[in-house]
Amino acid sequence: MARYVDGFVVPVPEAKLAAYKKMARTAAKVWKEHGALEYVECVADDVKPGKRTSFPQSVKLKEGEVVVFAWITYPSRKARDRINAKVMTDPRLKCDPKDMPFDGKRMFWGGFKTLVEA
């Protein structure tokens, strides 16, 4: 069954990792309640700067920050669009951008069609 995936890469200050985790747990609950199949957030453990490209370079990682790599899976692109429309209006995820535990300007994301599933 081909699924649709949203992927995210986020720089998070180590000092705010607990707050980020709390926010991610709430987000996971919201996305799953609205129909996402899977919600996963991972913190970098074996990620080194590259010569040309890397996760740290992609978010212009600063001293004292870690990279978070995350994804959400959906049954289809159509389901993703419907689910995300509900998520974006869910009051549990509303907050002032100044209070976010990460720099949203250096976060990047996108939607992906599944190429291989095993």
BATOR-707975 format. One record per atom (N, C-alpha, C): x negated, z negated, y; atom name. Coordinates in steps of 0.2 Angstrom, whole numbers, plus 2048, in hexadecimal, padded with zeros to 3 digits. Atoms other than C-alpha are relative to their C-alpha. Layout:
<nodes>
<node x="X" z="Z" y="Y" atome="CA"/>
...
</nodes>
This chain:
<nodes>
<node x="7FC" z="800" y="7FA" atome="N"/>
<node x="800" z="800" y="800" atome="CA"/>
<node x="7FC" z="800" y="806" atome="C"/>
<node x="804" z="800" y="7FA" atome="N"/>
<node x="7F8" z="805" y="810" atome="CA"/>
<node x="803" z="7FC" y="806" atome="C"/>
<node x="7FE" z="805" y="7FB" atome="N"/>
<node x="7F9" z="7F8" y="81E" atome="CA"/>
<node x="7FD" z="802" y="806" atome="C"/>
<node x="803" z="7FE" y="7F9" atome="N"/>
<node x="7F5" z="7F8" y="830" atome="CA"/>
<node x="7FC" z="7F9" y="802" atome="C"/>
<node x="804" z="806" y="7FF" atome="N"/>
<node x="7E8" z="7EC" y="837" atome="CA"/>
<node x="7FE" z="800" y="808" atome="C"/>
<node x="803" z="801" y="7F9" atome="N"/>
<node x="7E4" z="7E5" y="849" atome="CA"/>
<node x="7FA" z="7FC" y="7FF" atome="C"/>
<node x="806" z="804" y="800" atome="N"/>
<node x="7D2" z="7E0" y="84B" atome="CA"/>
<node x="7FE" z="7FE" y="807" atome="C"/>
<node x="802" z="803" y="7FA" atome="N"/>
<node x="7CA" z="7D5" y="858" atome="CA"/>
<node x="7F9" z="7FD" y="7FF" atome="C"/>
<node x="806" z="804" y="800" atome="N"/>
<node x="7B9" z="7CF" y="85D" atome="CA"/>
<node x="800" z="7FD" y="807" atome="C"/>
<node x="7FF" z="804" y="7FB" atome="N"/>
<node x="7B8" z="7C1" y="869" atome="CA"/>
<node x="7F9" z="7FB" y="801" atome="C"/>
<node x="806" z="805" y="7FF" atome="N"/>
<node x="7A9" z="7B7" y="871" atome="CA"/>
<node x="804" z="7F9" y="802" atome="C"/>
<node x="7FE" z="807" y="7FF" atome="N"/>
<node x="7AD" z="7A4" y="871" atome="CA"/>
<node x="7FB" z="7FB" y="801" atome="C"/>
<node x="805" z="805" y="7FE" atome="N"/>
<node x="7A3" z="796" y="879" atome="CA"/>
<node x="800" z="7FB" y="7FA" atome="C"/>
<node x="801" z="805" y="805" atome="N"/>
<node x="79D" z="78A" y="86B" atome="CA"/>
<node x="804" z="7FA" y="802" atome="C"/>
<node x="7FC" z="806" y="7FD" atome="N"/>
<node x="7A4" z="77C" y="876" atome="CA"/>
<node x="807" z="800" y="800" atome="C"/>
<node x="7F9" z="7FF" y="800" atome="N"/>
<node x="7B5" z="783" y="875" atome="CA"/>
<node x="803" z="803" y="7FA" atome="C"/>
<node x="7FE" z="7FE" y="806" atome="N"/>
<node x="7B6" z="788" y="863" atome="CA"/>
<node x="806" z="7FC" y="7FD" atome="C"/>
<node x="7FB" z="804" y="803" atome="N"/>
<node x="7C1" z="77A" y="85E" atome="CA"/>
<node x="807" z="802" y="804" atome="C"/>
<node x="7FA" z="7FE" y="7FC" atome="N"/>
<node x="7CE" z="77F" y="86C" atome="CA"/>
<node x="802" z="807" y="7FE" atome="C"/>
<node x="7FF" z="7F9" y="803" atome="N"/>
<node x="7CC" z="791" y="866" atome="CA"/>
<node x="804" z="800" y="7F9" atome="C"/>
<node x="7FD" z="801" y="807" atome="N"/>
<node x="7D0" z="78C" y="854" atome="CA"/>
<node x="807" z="7FD" y="801" atome="C"/>
<node x="7F9" z="803" y="7FF" atome="N"/>
<node x="7DF" z="782" y="85A" atome="CA"/>
<node x="805" z="806" y="802" atome="C"/>
<node x="7FC" z="7FB" y="7FD" atome="N"/>
<node x="7E5" z="791" y="864" atome="CA"/>
<node x="801" z="806" y="7FA" atome="C"/>
<node x="7FF" z="7FB" y="805" atome="N"/>
<node x="7E2" z="79D" y="855" atome="CA"/>
<node x="805" z="7FE" y="7FA" atome="C"/>
<node x="7FB" z="802" y="805" atome="N"/>
<node x="7EC" z="792" y="849" atome="CA"/>
<node x="807" z="801" y="803" atome="C"/>
<node x="7F9" z="7FF" y="7FD" atome="N"/>
<node x="7FB" z="793" y="855" atome="CA"/>
<node x="801" z="807" y="800" atome="C"/>
<node x="7FF" z="7F9" y="800" atome="N"/>
<node x="7F8" z="7A6" y="856" atome="CA"/>
<node x="802" z="802" y="7F9" atome="C"/>
<node x="7FF" z="7FF" y="807" atome="N"/>
<node x="7F7" z="7A7" y="843" atome="CA"/>
<node x="808" z="7FF" y="7FE" atome="C"/>
<node x="7F9" z="802" y="802" atome="N"/>
<node x="808" z="79E" y="841" atome="CA"/>
<node x="805" z="805" y="804" atome="C"/>
<node x="7FC" z="7FB" y="7FD" atome="N"/>
<node x="810" z="7A9" y="84E" atome="CA"/>
<node x="800" z="807" y="7FD" atome="C"/>
<node x="801" z="7FA" y="803" atome="N"/>
<node x="80A" z="7B9" y="847" atome="CA"/>
<node x="804" z="801" y="7FA" atome="C"/>
<node x="7FD" z="801" y="806" atome="N"/>
<node x="80F" z="7B4" y="836" atome="CA"/>
<node x="808" z="800" y="800" atome="C"/>
<node x="7F9" z="801" y="7FF" atome="N"/>
<node x="820" z="7AE" y="83B" atome="CA"/>
<node x="804" z="807" y="802" atome="C"/>
<node x="7FD" z="7FA" y="7FE" atome="N"/>
<node x="823" z="7BF" y="843" atome="CA"/>
<node x="7FF" z="806" y="7FB" atome="C"/>
<node x="801" z="7FB" y="805" atome="N"/>
<node x="81E" z="7C9" y="834" atome="CA"/>
<node x="7F9" z="802" y="7FE" atome="C"/>
<node x="807" z="7FE" y="802" atome="N"/>
<node x="80B" z="7CB" y="833" atome="CA"/>
<node x="7FF" z="7FE" y="7F9" atome="C"/>
<node x="801" z="802" y="807" atome="N"/>
<node x="805" z="7CB" y="821" atome="CA"/>
<node x="7FA" z="7FC" y="800" atome="C"/>
<node x="806" z="804" y="800" atome="N"/>
<node x="7F4" z="7C3" y="825" atome="CA"/>
<node x="7FD" z="7FF" y="807" atome="C"/>
<node x="803" z="802" y="7FA" atome="N"/>
<node x="7EB" z="7BB" y="833" atome="CA"/>
<node x="7FA" z="7FC" y="7FF" atome="C"/>
<node x="806" z="803" y="802" atome="N"/>
<node x="7D9" z="7B7" y="832" atome="CA"/>
<node x="7FB" z="800" y="806" atome="C"/>
<node x="805" z="800" y="7FA" atome="N"/>
<node x="7CC" z="7B1" y="83F" atome="CA"/>
<node x="7F9" z="7FD" y="7FC" atome="C"/>
<node x="807" z="802" y="803" atome="N"/>
<node x="7B9" z="7AF" y="83A" atome="CA"/>
<node x="7FB" z="7FF" y="805" atome="C"/>
<node x="805" z="801" y="7FB" atome="N"/>
<node x="7AB" z="7A8" y="843" atome="CA"/>
<node x="7F9" z="802" y="7FD" atome="C"/>
<node x="806" z="7FD" y="803" atome="N"/>
<node x="79A" z="7B0" y="842" atome="CA"/>
<node x="7FB" z="7FB" y="7FD" atome="C"/>
<node x="804" z="804" y="803" atome="N"/>
<node x="78E" z="7A9" y="836" atome="CA"/>
<node x="7F9" z="803" y="7FE" atome="C"/>
<node x="806" z="7FC" y="801" atome="N"/>
<node x="781" z="7B7" y="832" atome="CA"/>
<node x="801" z="806" y="804" atome="C"/>
<node x="7FF" z="7FA" y="7FB" atome="N"/>
<node x="782" z="7C2" y="841" atome="CA"/>
<node x="7FA" z="800" y="805" atome="C"/>
<node x="806" z="800" y="7FB" atome="N"/>
<node x="772" z="7C7" y="84A" atome="CA"/>
<node x="801" z="806" y="805" atome="C"/>
<node x="800" z="7FA" y="7FC" atome="N"/>
<node x="770" z="7D2" y="859" atome="CA"/>
<node x="7FC" z="806" y="7FD" atome="C"/>
<node x="803" z="7FA" y="802" atome="N"/>
<node x="76C" z="7E4" y="855" atome="CA"/>
<node x="7FB" z="803" y="805" atome="C"/>
<node x="804" z="7FD" y="7FC" atome="N"/>
<node x="760" z="7F0" y="85C" atome="CA"/>
<node x="804" z="805" y="805" atome="C"/>
<node x="7FC" z="7FB" y="7FC" atome="N"/>
<node x="76E" z="7FC" y="862" atome="CA"/>
<node x="807" z="7FD" y="801" atome="C"/>
<node x="7F9" z="803" y="7FF" atome="N"/>
<node x="77F" z="7F3" y="85E" atome="CA"/>
<node x="800" z="7FA" y="7FB" atome="C"/>
<node x="7FF" z="806" y="804" atome="N"/>
<node x="785" z="7E3" y="856" atome="CA"/>
<node x="806" z="7FC" y="803" atome="C"/>
<node x="7FA" z="804" y="7FE" atome="N"/>
<node x="793" z="7D7" y="857" atome="CA"/>
<node x="7FE" z="7FC" y="807" atome="C"/>
<node x="802" z="804" y="7FA" atome="N"/>
<node x="789" z="7CC" y="864" atome="CA"/>
<node x="800" z="805" y="806" atome="C"/>
<node x="801" z="7FC" y="7FA" atome="N"/>
<node x="785" z="7DB" y="86F" atome="CA"/>
<node x="807" z="803" y="802" atome="C"/>
<node x="7FA" z="7FD" y="7FE" atome="N"/>
<node x="797" z="7E2" y="86E" atome="CA"/>
<node x="804" z="7FC" y="805" atome="C"/>
<node x="7FC" z="805" y="7FC" atome="N"/>
<node x="79E" z="7D2" y="877" atome="CA"/>
<node x="7FB" z="7FE" y="806" atome="C"/>
<node x="805" z="802" y="7FB" atome="N"/>
<node x="78E" z="7D0" y="882" atome="CA"/>
<node x="800" z="7F8" y="7FF" atome="C"/>
<node x="800" z="807" y="802" atome="N"/>
<node x="78C" z="7BF" y="879" atome="CA"/>
<node x="7FB" z="7FC" y="804" atome="C"/>
<node x="804" z="804" y="7FC" atome="N"/>
<node x="785" z="7B1" y="884" atome="CA"/>
<node x="7FD" z="7FA" y="7FC" atome="C"/>
<node x="802" z="806" y="803" atome="N"/>
<node x="77B" z="7A2" y="880" atome="CA"/>
<node x="805" z="7FB" y="7FF" atome="C"/>
<node x="7FB" z="805" y="801" atome="N"/>
<node x="786" z="795" y="878" atome="CA"/>
<node x="807" z="802" y="7FE" atome="C"/>
<node x="7FA" z="7FD" y="802" atome="N"/>
<node x="793" z="7A1" y="872" atome="CA"/>
<node x="7FF" z="802" y="7F9" atome="C"/>
<node x="800" z="7FD" y="806" atome="N"/>
<node x="798" z="7A7" y="861" atome="CA"/>
<node x="805" z="806" y="800" atome="C"/>
<node x="7FB" z="7FA" y="801" atome="N"/>
<node x="7A1" z="7B7" y="85B" atome="CA"/>
<node x="805" z="7FE" y="7FB" atome="C"/>
<node x="7FA" z="800" y="805" atome="N"/>
<node x="7B2" z="7B6" y="853" atome="CA"/>
<node x="802" z="807" y="7FF" atome="C"/>
<node x="7FD" z="7FA" y="802" atome="N"/>
<node x="7B8" z="7C4" y="849" atome="CA"/>
<node x="806" z="7FF" y="7FC" atome="C"/>
<node x="7FA" z="802" y="802" atome="N"/>
<node x="7CA" z="7C5" y="845" atome="CA"/>
<node x="804" z="806" y="7FE" atome="C"/>
<node x="7FB" z="7FA" y="802" atome="N"/>
<node x="7D8" z="7D0" y="83D" atome="CA"/>
<node x="807" z="7FD" y="7FE" atome="C"/>
<node x="7F9" z="802" y="801" atome="N"/>
<node x="7EA" z="7D0" y="83B" atome="CA"/>
<node x="803" z="806" y="7FC" atome="C"/>
<node x="7FE" z="7FA" y="804" atome="N"/>
<node x="7F2" z="7DB" y="82D" atome="CA"/>
<node x="808" z="800" y="800" atome="C"/>
<node x="7F9" z="7FE" y="7FF" atome="N"/>
<node x="804" z="7E3" y="82E" atome="CA"/>
<node x="802" z="805" y="7FA" atome="C"/>
<node x="7FE" z="7FB" y="805" atome="N"/>
<node x="80E" z="7ED" y="822" atome="CA"/>
<node x="7FF" z="807" y="802" atome="C"/>
<node x="800" z="7FA" y="7FE" atome="N"/>
<node x="80D" z="7FC" y="82D" atome="CA"/>
<node x="7FF" z="800" y="808" atome="C"/>
<node x="801" z="800" y="7F9" atome="N"/>
<node x="809" z="802" y="83F" atome="CA"/>
<node x="807" z="7FE" y="804" atome="C"/>
<node x="7FA" z="801" y="7FD" atome="N"/>
<node x="81C" z="802" y="843" atome="CA"/>
<node x="802" z="7F8" y="800" atome="C"/>
<node x="7FF" z="807" y="801" atome="N"/>
<node x="81D" z="7F0" y="83C" atome="CA"/>
<node x="7FC" z="7FC" y="805" atome="C"/>
<node x="805" z="803" y="7FB" atome="N"/>
<node x="80E" z="7EB" y="847" atome="CA"/>
<node x="803" z="800" y="807" atome="C"/>
<node x="7FD" z="7FF" y="7F9" atome="N"/>
<node x="816" z="7F2" y="857" atome="CA"/>
<node x="806" z="7FB" y="801" atome="C"/>
<node x="7FA" z="805" y="800" atome="N"/>
<node x="826" z="7E8" y="853" atome="CA"/>
<node x="7FE" z="7F9" y="800" atome="C"/>
<node x="802" z="807" y="800" atome="N"/>
<node x="81D" z="7D8" y="84F" atome="CA"/>
<node x="7FC" z="7FE" y="806" atome="C"/>
<node x="804" z="801" y="7F9" atome="N"/>
<node x="811" z="7D9" y="85E" atome="CA"/>
<node x="805" z="7FF" y="806" atome="C"/>
<node x="7FB" z="800" y="7FB" atome="N"/>
<node x="820" z="7DC" y="869" atome="CA"/>
<node x="803" z="7F9" y="800" atome="C"/>
<node x="7FE" z="807" y="801" atome="N"/>
<node x="827" z="7CB" y="863" atome="CA"/>
<node x="7FB" z="7FB" y="802" atome="C"/>
<node x="805" z="805" y="7FF" atome="N"/>
<node x="817" z="7C2" y="863" atome="CA"/>
<node x="7FE" z="7FF" y="808" atome="C"/>
<node x="802" z="800" y="7F9" atome="N"/>
<node x="813" z="7C7" y="875" atome="CA"/>
<node x="805" z="7FC" y="805" atome="C"/>
<node x="7FB" z="803" y="7FC" atome="N"/>
<node x="823" z="7BF" y="87B" atome="CA"/>
<node x="801" z="7F9" y="7FD" atome="C"/>
<node x="800" z="807" y="803" atome="N"/>
<node x="821" z="7AF" y="870" atome="CA"/>
<node x="7FD" z="7FB" y="805" atome="C"/>
<node x="802" z="805" y="7FB" atome="N"/>
<node x="820" z="7A0" y="87C" atome="CA"/>
<node x="7FA" z="7FB" y="7FD" atome="C"/>
<node x="805" z="804" y="803" atome="N"/>
<node x="814" z="797" y="870" atome="CA"/>
<node x="7F9" z="803" y="802" atome="C"/>
<node x="807" z="7FD" y="7FF" atome="N"/>
<node x="806" z="7A3" y="875" atome="CA"/>
<node x="7FF" z="801" y="808" atome="C"/>
<node x="800" z="7FF" y="7F9" atome="N"/>
<node x="809" z="7A3" y="888" atome="CA"/>
<node x="7FB" z="7FA" y="803" atome="C"/>
<node x="805" z="805" y="7FD" atome="N"/>
<node x="7FA" z="79B" y="892" atome="CA"/>
<node x="7FD" z="804" y="806" atome="C"/>
<node x="803" z="7FD" y="7FA" atome="N"/>
<node x="7F1" z="79E" y="8A2" atome="CA"/>
<node x="7F9" z="803" y="7FD" atome="C"/>
<node x="806" z="7FD" y="802" atome="N"/>
<node x="7E2" z="7AA" y="89F" atome="CA"/>
<node x="7FA" z="7FB" y="802" atome="C"/>
<node x="805" z="804" y="7FE" atome="N"/>
<node x="7D7" z="79D" y="8A8" atome="CA"/>
<node x="7FF" z="7FA" y="7FB" atome="C"/>
<node x="800" z="806" y="805" atome="N"/>
<node x="7DB" z="790" y="89A" atome="CA"/>
<node x="7FE" z="803" y="7F9" atome="C"/>
<node x="802" z="7FD" y="806" atome="N"/>
<node x="7D6" z="79C" y="88C" atome="CA"/>
<node x="7F9" z="7FD" y="7FE" atome="C"/>
<node x="807" z="803" y="802" atome="N"/>
<node x="7C7" z="795" y="881" atome="CA"/>
<node x="7FB" z="806" y="7FE" atome="C"/>
<node x="805" z="7FA" y="801" atome="N"/>
<node x="7BE" z="7A6" y="882" atome="CA"/>
<node x="801" z="805" y="806" atome="C"/>
<node x="800" z="7FB" y="7FA" atome="N"/>
<node x="7BA" z="7B4" y="88E" atome="CA"/>
<node x="804" z="806" y="7FD" atome="C"/>
<node x="7FC" z="7FA" y="802" atome="N"/>
<node x="7C8" z="7C1" y="88B" atome="CA"/>
<node x="7FD" z="806" y="803" atome="C"/>
<node x="802" z="7F9" y="7FD" atome="N"/>
<node x="7BF" z="7CE" y="896" atome="CA"/>
<node x="7FB" z="803" y="7FB" atome="C"/>
<node x="805" z="7FE" y="805" atome="N"/>
<node x="7B2" z="7CF" y="888" atome="CA"/>
<node x="802" z="801" y="7F9" atome="C"/>
<node x="7FD" z="7FF" y="806" atome="N"/>
<node x="7BE" z="7CF" y="87A" atome="CA"/>
<node x="802" z="808" y="7FF" atome="C"/>
<node x="7FD" z="7F9" y="802" atome="N"/>
<node x="7C2" z="7E0" y="871" atome="CA"/>
<node x="804" z="800" y="7FA" atome="C"/>
<node x="7FC" z="800" y="806" atome="N"/>
<node x="7CF" z="7E5" y="865" atome="CA"/>
<node x="803" z="807" y="7FF" atome="C"/>
<node x="7FD" z="7F9" y="802" atome="N"/>
<node x="7D8" z="7F4" y="85D" atome="CA"/>
<node x="804" z="800" y="7FA" atome="C"/>
<node x="7FC" z="7FF" y="806" atome="N"/>
<node x="7E4" z="7FA" y="850" atome="CA"/>
<node x="7FD" z="805" y="7FC" atome="C"/>
<node x="803" z="7FC" y="805" atome="N"/>
<node x="7DE" z="802" y="840" atome="CA"/>
<node x="805" z="802" y="7FA" atome="C"/>
<node x="7FC" z="7FE" y="806" atome="N"/>
<node x="7E6" z="80C" y="832" atome="CA"/>
<node x="7FB" z="7FF" y="7FA" atome="C"/>
<node x="804" z="801" y="806" atome="N"/>
<node x="7E0" z="807" y="821" atome="CA"/>
<node x="7FD" z="806" y="7FD" atome="C"/>
<node x="804" z="7FB" y="803" atome="N"/>
<node x="7D3" z="812" y="819" atome="CA"/>
<node x="800" z="7FF" y="7F9" atome="C"/>
<node x="801" z="802" y="807" atome="N"/>
<node x="7CF" z="809" y="809" atome="CA"/>
<node x="803" z="7F9" y="7FF" atome="C"/>
<node x="7FE" z="807" y="802" atome="N"/>
<node x="7D8" z="7FA" y="801" atome="CA"/>
<node x="7FE" z="7FF" y="7F9" atome="C"/>
<node x="801" z="801" y="807" atome="N"/>
<node x="7D2" z="7F2" y="7F1" atome="CA"/>
<node x="802" z="7F9" y="7FE" atome="C"/>
</nodes>
